[in-house]
């Protein structure tokens, strides 16, 4: 009888795990279907492919630049969280039109090379990476710092907001270290309430600060961008 009980308990355990796996698999499958459907019906995805952009997010920067005229020929810019390189492509086209600018992109992930762009693989908080950026710009300050960084989502909105806000704060610290007078900062944020302190910090250090949500940002997304112009140094 003991053997039967053991076998029965073991079978129940296997059956329970199998059911959970099926449920999780169904959730992943449904999520994948929604993602594929959204990609297929997204005009920015198809347009990015036509124009050779590495990501649809390139259009976010294009639209922000069209409105605020941030990118000018000959500028020097730091791109934080640059992979896969969509923003780097836009900036390279804009600031290298008449005279060559200087762009450095940083990401934990590998990013395919681009002409006239320096790419560093590493953590933006790593002093070795910061030193390499300083060497690249020969100790000179830069015109702009941009960040499209976002933490991996957990599905828990308050947690996702806090984690992305922390990345935004890191990006702002780097901007303060590298920006020249009247430089600009553009960074991704998730609306959720705790960014008030971030806005206060920016308002104290820049002449103009605004929230921007380009058309290329999905309407249902909590994503927006904070744009700070006229660094007071």
C-alpha positions as CSV (number, residue, x, y, z in Angstrom):
1,X,0.0,0.0,0.0
2,X,2.9,2.3,0.7
3,X,4.2,1.8,-2.8
4,X,0.8,2.6,-4.2
5,X,0.6,5.8,-2.2
6,X,4.1,6.9,-3.3
7,X,3.3,6.2,-6.9
8,X,0.0,8.0,-6.7
9,X,1.6,11.1,-5.2
10,X,4.4,11.0,-7.8
11,X,1.8,10.8,-10.6
12,X,-0.1,13.7,-9.2
13,X,3.0,15.8,-9.1
14,X,3.9,15.1,-12.7
15,X,0.3,15.8,-13.8
16,X,0.2,19.1,-11.9
17,X,3.5,20.3,-13.4
18,X,2.4,19.2,-16.8
19,X,-0.8,21.3,-16.4
20,X,1.2,24.4,-15.3
21,X,3.5,24.0,-18.3
22,X,0.6,23.8,-20.6
23,X,-1.0,27.0,-19.1
24,X,2.3,28.9,-19.3
25,X,2.9,27.7,-22.8
26,X,-0.6,28.9,-23.8
27,X,0.1,32.3,-22.3
28,X,3.4,32.6,-24.1
29,X,1.7,31.5,-27.4
30,X,-1.1,34.0,-27.0
31,X,1.4,36.8,-26.2
32,X,3.5,35.8,-29.3
33,X,0.4,35.9,-31.5
34,X,-0.5,39.4,-30.3
35,X,3.1,40.6,-30.8
36,X,3.2,39.1,-34.4
37,X,-0.2,40.6,-35.2
38,X,0.9,44.0,-33.9
39,X,4.1,43.9,-35.9
40,X,2.4,42.9,-39.1
41,X,-0.2,45.8,-38.8
42,X,2.3,48.4,-37.7
43,X,3.1,50.9,-40.6
44,X,6.3,52.0,-38.9
45,X,7.7,48.4,-38.9
46,X,7.2,48.1,-42.7
47,X,8.5,51.6,-43.3
48,X,11.6,50.9,-41.3
49,X,12.3,47.9,-43.4
50,X,11.8,49.9,-46.6
51,X,14.2,52.6,-45.5
52,X,16.8,50.3,-44.0
53,X,16.4,51.4,-40.4
54,X,17.3,48.8,-37.8
55,X,14.3,49.5,-35.6
56,X,10.9,51.3,-35.8
57,X,12.2,53.6,-32.9
58,X,14.2,55.5,-35.5
59,X,10.9,57.2,-36.4
60,X,10.5,58.4,-32.8
61,X,13.8,60.3,-33.0
62,X,13.0,61.5,-36.6
63,X,9.7,63.0,-35.5
64,X,11.1,64.6,-32.3
65,X,13.9,66.1,-34.4
66,X,11.5,67.4,-37.0
67,X,9.6,69.3,-34.3
68,X,12.5,70.6,-32.2
69,X,15.4,70.7,-34.7
70,X,17.9,69.1,-32.3
71,X,20.4,67.5,-34.6
72,X,22.7,69.7,-36.6
73,X,25.7,69.1,-38.8
74,X,29.0,68.7,-37.0
75,X,27.5,68.0,-33.6
76,X,28.9,65.6,-31.0
77,X,26.4,63.2,-29.3
78,X,26.3,60.3,-26.9
79,X,23.7,57.6,-27.4
80,X,23.0,55.5,-24.3
81,X,21.4,52.1,-24.9
82,X,22.0,52.4,-28.6
83,X,21.3,48.8,-29.7
84,X,20.2,47.8,-32.4
85,X,21.3,51.2,-33.8
86,X,18.2,52.9,-35.2
87,X,18.8,56.2,-33.4
88,X,22.5,56.0,-34.4
89,X,21.4,55.8,-38.0
90,X,19.2,58.9,-37.8
91,X,21.9,60.9,-36.0
92,X,24.6,59.8,-38.3
93,X,22.6,61.0,-41.3
94,X,21.7,64.3,-39.7
95,X,25.0,65.5,-38.1
96,X,27.3,64.3,-40.9
97,X,25.5,66.1,-43.8
98,X,27.9,69.0,-44.3
99,X,30.7,68.5,-41.8
100,X,31.4,65.4,-39.8
101,X,30.2,65.2,-36.3
102,X,31.2,62.7,-33.6
103,X,28.8,60.0,-32.2
104,X,29.4,57.3,-29.7
105,X,26.9,54.7,-28.9
106,X,26.9,52.5,-25.7
107,X,25.0,49.3,-25.0
108,X,25.4,46.1,-23.1
109,X,24.4,44.3,-26.3
110,X,26.5,44.1,-29.5
111,X,25.6,46.7,-32.1
112,X,26.6,46.3,-35.8
113,X,29.1,48.8,-37.0
114,X,28.0,52.1,-38.7
115,X,30.2,54.5,-40.7
116,X,31.5,57.4,-38.6
117,X,30.1,56.0,-35.4
118,X,32.0,54.8,-32.4
119,X,30.3,51.9,-30.6
120,X,31.2,50.7,-27.1
121,X,29.9,47.5,-25.5
122,X,29.5,47.8,-21.8
123,X,27.6,49.3,-18.9
124,X,27.1,53.0,-18.8
125,X,27.9,53.0,-15.1
126,X,31.3,51.3,-15.7
127,X,34.1,53.8,-15.2
128,X,36.2,52.1,-17.9
129,X,33.4,52.9,-20.4
130,X,33.2,56.5,-19.2
131,X,36.9,56.9,-19.7
132,X,36.7,55.6,-23.2
133,X,34.0,58.1,-24.0
134,X,36.2,60.9,-22.6
135,X,39.1,59.7,-24.7
136,X,37.0,59.6,-27.9
137,X,35.9,63.2,-27.4
138,X,39.4,64.2,-26.3
139,X,38.0,65.7,-23.1
140,X,35.7,68.0,-24.9
141,X,32.0,68.5,-23.9
142,X,29.2,67.3,-26.2
143,X,26.1,68.9,-27.7
144,X,23.7,66.2,-26.8
145,X,23.0,63.0,-24.8
146,X,20.2,60.8,-25.8
147,X,18.8,57.7,-24.2
148,X,16.2,55.2,-25.4
149,X,16.9,52.8,-22.5
150,X,14.1,50.9,-20.9
151,X,14.4,48.1,-18.3
152,X,13.1,44.7,-19.3
153,X,9.4,44.7,-18.4
154,X,8.0,42.4,-15.7
155,X,4.3,43.0,-16.4
156,X,4.0,44.8,-13.1
157,X,3.6,48.5,-14.1
158,X,4.9,50.2,-10.9
159,X,8.0,48.0,-10.9
160,X,8.6,48.6,-14.6
161,X,8.2,52.4,-14.1
162,X,10.7,52.5,-11.2
163,X,13.3,50.4,-13.1
164,X,13.1,52.6,-16.2
165,X,13.2,55.8,-14.1
166,X,16.4,54.5,-12.5
167,X,17.9,54.2,-16.0
168,X,16.7,57.7,-16.8
169,X,18.4,59.0,-13.7
170,X,21.6,57.3,-14.7
171,X,21.4,58.8,-18.2
172,X,20.9,62.3,-16.7
173,X,24.0,61.9,-14.5
174,X,26.0,61.2,-17.6
175,X,24.5,64.1,-19.4
176,X,25.5,66.4,-16.5
177,X,29.1,65.2,-16.8
178,X,29.4,65.5,-20.6
179,X,27.1,68.3,-21.8
180,X,28.4,71.6,-22.9
181,X,26.5,74.9,-22.3
182,X,23.2,75.0,-24.1
183,X,23.4,71.3,-24.9
184,X,20.3,69.0,-24.9
185,X,19.2,65.8,-23.2
186,X,16.5,63.4,-24.5
187,X,15.5,60.4,-22.5
188,X,12.8,57.7,-22.3
189,X,10.5,57.7,-19.4
190,X,7.4,55.7,-18.3
191,X,4.5,57.8,-16.9
192,X,3.7,56.7,-13.3
193,X,4.2,59.6,-10.9
194,X,7.7,59.1,-9.5
195,X,9.3,61.1,-12.3
196,X,8.4,64.4,-10.6
197,X,11.8,64.6,-8.8
198,X,13.5,63.9,-12.2
199,X,11.7,66.8,-13.8
200,X,12.7,69.1,-10.9
201,X,16.3,68.1,-11.4
202,X,16.1,68.9,-15.1
203,X,14.2,72.2,-14.6
204,X,17.0,73.4,-12.3
205,X,19.7,72.6,-14.9
206,X,18.1,73.4,-18.3
207,X,16.3,76.4,-19.7
208,X,13.4,74.3,-21.2
209,X,12.0,70.9,-20.2
210,X,9.0,69.2,-21.8
211,X,7.4,65.8,-22.2
212,X,7.2,64.6,-25.8
213,X,5.3,61.6,-27.2
214,X,6.0,61.2,-30.9
215,X,3.3,59.6,-33.2
216,X,5.6,56.6,-33.6
217,X,5.1,55.8,-29.9
218,X,2.2,53.4,-29.6
219,X,-0.9,55.1,-28.2
220,X,-1.5,52.4,-25.6
221,X,2.1,52.6,-24.4
222,X,3.0,54.5,-21.2
223,X,6.2,55.5,-22.9
224,X,7.1,59.1,-23.5
225,X,10.3,61.1,-23.6
226,X,11.6,64.0,-21.6
227,X,13.4,66.6,-23.6
228,X,15.6,69.2,-21.8
229,X,17.2,72.0,-23.8
230,X,19.6,74.8,-23.0
231,X,21.9,73.2,-20.4
232,X,23.0,75.8,-17.9
233,X,26.2,74.0,-17.0
